[in-house]
């Protein structure tokens, strides 16, 4: 192997090459850490929004259950008209929502977490002797949104509506 007589500057080139490789490695590691942090933050916001939406479902279901006496009264006073019964219960449920939530999203805390109840539907099923109330809850946490569906079944006692 032939040796060069003038090796001045070889150490500098080798040092620059090692520094360049090291900097590339560090840059890749920092980029991965930043991307992982962003991804975790985004997932935390989505999960938080999902939990808030489920909280809205639980809240509205309990609100309906707590007012079951009034609903039973509406059912008992119905004149056997399924459509009229659905309209009366629908009106009562919407009024409950309006009274409880002031027709705006329910603010859970000061950290931009809210839920809103939408798409309320009432279906009377005389064959199964029940009234089904379905609805959706939109949970919002920071910039993330998520939706959860809810349902409440109210049993109609035999003789109701007669």
C-alpha distance (Angstrom), angle and dihedral (degrees) to the residues before:
residue distance angle dihedral
X1 . . .
X2 3.75 . .
X3 3.77 117.3 .
X4 3.76 121.8 -146.2
X5 3.75 115.3 -124.7
X6 3.77 95.3 -149.8
X7 3.82 108.5 54.2
X8 3.79 97.3 155.2
X9 3.80 111.7 134.0
X10 3.83 95.7 22.6
X11 3.78 91.3 107.9
X12 3.80 90.0 51.5
X13 3.81 92.1 52.9
X14 3.80 91.5 47.3
X15 3.83 91.3 48.0
X16 3.82 91.8 49.2
X17 3.81 90.4 49.7
X18 3.82 92.4 51.3
X19 3.85 91.9 46.8
X20 3.82 91.2 49.2
X21 3.82 92.7 50.8
X22 3.82 90.5 46.6
X23 3.83 92.3 49.9
X24 3.80 91.8 49.0
X25 3.81 89.8 51.4
X26 3.83 92.5 48.7
X27 3.82 91.8 46.9
X28 3.82 91.4 52.9
X29 3.82 91.7 48.7
X30 3.82 93.3 49.0
X31 3.83 91.3 48.0
X32 3.81 91.1 51.6
X33 3.81 91.5 48.9
X34 3.82 92.5 50.5
X35 3.82 92.3 47.8
X36 3.81 91.7 48.6
X37 3.79 90.9 51.3
X38 3.81 91.6 50.9
X39 3.80 91.3 48.4
X40 3.81 93.2 49.6
X41 3.82 91.3 48.4
X42 3.81 91.6 50.2
X43 3.81 92.0 49.0
X44 3.81 91.6 48.3
X45 3.81 90.0 54.0
X46 3.82 92.1 48.5
X47 3.80 92.6 48.3
X48 3.79 90.5 46.9
X49 3.83 90.4 51.6
X50 3.82 90.1 49.6
X51 3.80 91.6 51.5
X52 3.81 91.1 48.1
X53 3.83 90.5 51.1
X54 3.81 90.2 51.0
X55 3.79 88.8 48.2
X56 3.81 87.9 55.8
X57 3.81 90.7 51.9
X58 3.82 91.5 50.7
X59 3.81 91.7 46.2
X60 3.81 94.6 50.8
X61 3.82 93.6 43.1
X62 3.80 90.1 53.3
X63 3.81 90.5 46.2
X64 3.81 90.0 56.0
X65 3.81 92.8 45.0
X66 3.82 90.8 49.5
X67 3.82 89.1 55.0
X68 3.79 96.1 45.1
X69 3.82 91.7 115.8
X70 3.80 90.6 62.3
X71 3.81 90.4 45.1
X72 3.78 91.0 51.0
X73 3.80 88.9 50.9
X74 3.82 90.4 53.2
X75 3.81 90.0 49.4
X76 3.82 92.8 47.4
X77 3.82 92.2 49.4
X78 3.80 93.5 49.1
X79 3.79 116.4 116.8
X80 3.82 94.9 -135.5
X81 3.81 91.4 -89.2
X82 3.81 107.5 133.5
X83 3.80 94.2 -163.8
X84 3.81 93.1 49.1
X85 3.81 90.5 47.8
X86 3.81 90.8 51.9
X87 3.81 90.5 49.2
X88 3.82 93.3 48.8
X89 3.81 93.7 47.4
X90 3.80 90.9 43.9
X91 3.81 89.9 52.4
X92 3.80 91.3 48.0
X93 3.84 92.9 48.9
X94 3.81 92.1 47.9
X95 3.81 89.6 49.2
X96 3.83 89.3 50.6
X97 3.80 89.2 52.0
X98 3.80 91.4 47.8
X99 3.82 93.7 47.9
X100 3.82 94.7 45.5
X101 3.79 98.6 41.0
X102 3.82 101.6 25.8
X103 3.81 87.3 -127.0
X104 3.81 91.7 -71.8
X105 3.80 136.0 89.6
X106 3.79 114.0 -67.3
X107 3.80 109.1 -116.1
X108 3.79 111.2 -140.0
X109 3.78 97.9 -175.2
X110 3.77 141.6 -24.1
X111 3.81 91.7 -86.5
X112 3.82 95.4 87.8
X113 3.80 94.6 -95.2
X114 3.81 114.2 142.9
X115 3.78 140.1 149.9
X116 3.77 130.8 -155.1
X117 3.82 128.8 -163.4
X118 3.82 114.6 -136.5
X119 3.83 141.4 160.4
X120 3.79 98.2 37.7
X121 3.82 112.9 -174.5
X122 3.79 128.4 -179.7
X123 3.80 121.0 -159.0
X124 3.80 123.8 -178.3
X125 3.77 114.5 -154.4
X126 3.79 109.4 -172.2
X127 3.81 93.1 -178.3
X128 3.79 91.2 60.6
X129 3.81 91.0 34.6
X130 3.78 92.5 -128.0
X131 3.77 144.6 113.1
X132 3.80 116.4 -140.5
X133 3.80 121.1 -157.0
X134 3.80 114.4 -167.2
X135 3.79 125.9 -175.5
X136 3.78 144.5 154.1
X137 3.77 130.2 -122.5
X138 3.79 120.1 -152.5
X139 3.79 111.6 -154.3
X140 3.78 118.9 -159.9
X141 3.78 123.2 -168.9
X142 3.78 117.9 172.4
X143 3.84 104.1 -47.9
X144 3.82 96.2 -22.6
X145 3.83 127.4 95.8
X146 3.77 130.6 -165.9
X147 3.80 134.4 174.3
X148 3.80 130.1 -141.6
X149 3.80 126.9 -174.9
X150 3.77 123.0 -136.4
X151 3.78 136.5 -168.9
X152 3.78 136.1 -172.1
X153 3.80 123.1 -168.6
X154 3.76 118.2 -158.1
X155 3.78 116.7 -164.6
X156 3.79 115.9 -134.5
X157 3.77 110.1 -141.2
X158 3.79 115.3 -129.5
X159 3.77 109.4 -91.1
X160 3.79 94.3 31.1
X161 3.74 112.8 133.9
X162 3.80 93.6 18.7
